[in-house]
Amino acid sequence: MNIPILLNLKVTETNPGLKGDTASGATKKAIMENRPSVKVPLFIKEGELLKIDTREGAYVERAGK
């Protein structure tokens, strides 16, 4: 079975980001719907759909709603 390189997954748990701290490059931990954790930018909120690179388990971009 081949695993896709990119998956769209929903954030089920993360801490709120700090207002105005979007350009610093800082990250926080987010738990995804399939339970692994991924480092994401501070502006990401619970319930958002994200594009995740399955090769590295890394955040790529927002995937929409």
N, C-alpha and C positions, 0 to 999 in steps of 0.2 A: 504494500500500500504506500502510495506517495503522499506525503504531507505537503500541503500548499506552502509556498514561501511566505505569503502574506495571509493573515486571518483578521477578520473584523470581530473584535470581542468587546463586550460591555464591561465597564468599570463597576464593580459591585461594592467596593469599599476603598476610600481614600480620605486623607485629612484635607480640610479646606486649605486652599492656598492663601498666601499673603497678598492683600490688595496692592497693586502697583509693582509687584515683583515679577514681571513677565519677561524682562529683557536680560536678567542676570544669568540665565542658563542654569539656574538651580533646579533640582528635581526633588520629587517625593515618591514614596512607594504607593502603588495602586494594586489592589487585588482584582484580578479579572474574573469573569464568570466561570471559567474552567479552573479556577483557584490558584494559578501561578501568580507571582507578583512581578511587576514591571516598574522600572523607574520612568516617571512621566514628568512633564513640565508642571510647574506649580498651578497653572490656570486650569488644569483638567479637574472635572467634577464627577461625582458619582452619577452613574446612569449614562455617561457619554459612551459612544461607540468609537473605538480606536482601531487603527490598522497596526498590527503587531507583526514584526519579522520573526518567523518561527525558527530561523537558523540561529539567531542570537537571543531570542526572547526580548527584543527591544522595541520600544515605541517608535513608530514611523510618523504618523500623523493622525488627525481626527478623521473618522470615516463617515461622519454624518450622524443622523438620528434614526 
